[in-house]
Amino acid sequence: MQLDELRNRWRLEPQAEYRCDRNLNLYKTTTDPGLVTQAAVGLQLHITDIAPDGIQVLLCADAYPGWLRLGDADALTPAAHTYQAPTVDRHTIEQAIPAAIAFTQAAMATPNEYLWGGTVAPNYDCSGLMQAAFASVGVPLPRDSYQQEAFTARVDQSELQPGDLIFFGPPERTTHVALHLGDGRYIHSSGKDQGRNGIGIDSIVDLADPVSAAYAAQYRCSGRIVQGYKPQRP
């Protein structure tokens, strides 16, 4: 499809915001099949470029970049207003935590598997599940686990509360995140390489289960969400 046809048919323009009318996949490049994230129906995105073989975008809620396939142009509608990140304080987050936990538990009860880049039901990656759970209660988070670690306030493992995030990975950078449920138990979406393929509950206290033991050996730190994320666009 030629660029002029794309713009005229779907009225797409660079540097404009659009609403997603269905769930959409974002990829690394116009041709790479690697999924980087997803955009749920209703989310807004900012078009940064229109190429002959794809549409480059930033998701407005987290400024995450990716490429849409041209075939998804029909799912974009001009946004009624420019995205404004909500102002969310710690008190509001505390009240929302039970519902965020319930979201993850409902996701676990639905047949699912781990999906790298997944942020839309039923298949999530670790940080995608955290982002989706808190987005469902009006608390925006950054996209990747290492970004979520940097965004949260450090708490000692002995001071963990339900709703805190637990981070795992090598010393260089976190690669996995989970949601603390209480008493050292946490819920997360875990891949086959760690002994599971989907959402489950493990513990940083009771290490009898091999999955819990494997993650305990990779524990980095824990963080508390004290505000909603407001991305800085490049």
C-alpha positions, 0 to 999 in steps of 0.5 A: 500500500502506498503512503498516500493511499494509507493516509487518504484511506485511513487518514493517518498522519505522523505526529498525531494520536490515535485510539486503538479500536482492537487489541494490537501487536507492536513489533521490533521492526517492520519485518521482525516477527519479534513482539515487543508489546501490545496495545489493548483496545481503547489505548492511545498511541502516537504515530511517529512515522509511516513507512511503506511497510509499517507504522512506527508508534509510541504508546502514550501511556508508557512511551514504549516504541514499536511498529504496527503492521500496515494491516492494522491501520483500520483499527486506528481512530483519531483520538478525541483528546491528547493523552494525559497521564492521571495523577495517582498518589500512594493513598489511591494506590493502596485502595486499588491494590486488592483489585489489582491482585484480583486481576492477576488471580483472575488471569491465572484462573484463565487458561494462559501461557507465557508470551514475551511482549504480552500485555493483553489477556490471556497471555502475558509476560512478567512485566506485562501482567504487572502493567495490565493489572495496575492499569485495570485499576487506574495506576499506570506503570512503565512497561519493562521489569527493569523500568518498573524496578527503577520507578518503584521505591525500595523496600526491605524484603522483611517489610513487603506488603501486598501490592509491592513488586519483587524483582529478580535477575542477574546483578546487571539488570532485573529481568523478571517481576512479580506481585507480592500477595502477602507472607512472602507469596507472589504471583507472576507470569513465568516462562518455560526456562524457569519451570513453568509456562504461564501465571502461577504463585510462588514464594520467597520464603518457602523454597520447597518448590523448585520454581520458588527456589530458582527465583529466590536465587535470582532475587534482586530487590523489592519495590513499592508503587508510590505514584502513577507513571508519567512518561517522558516522550523523547 
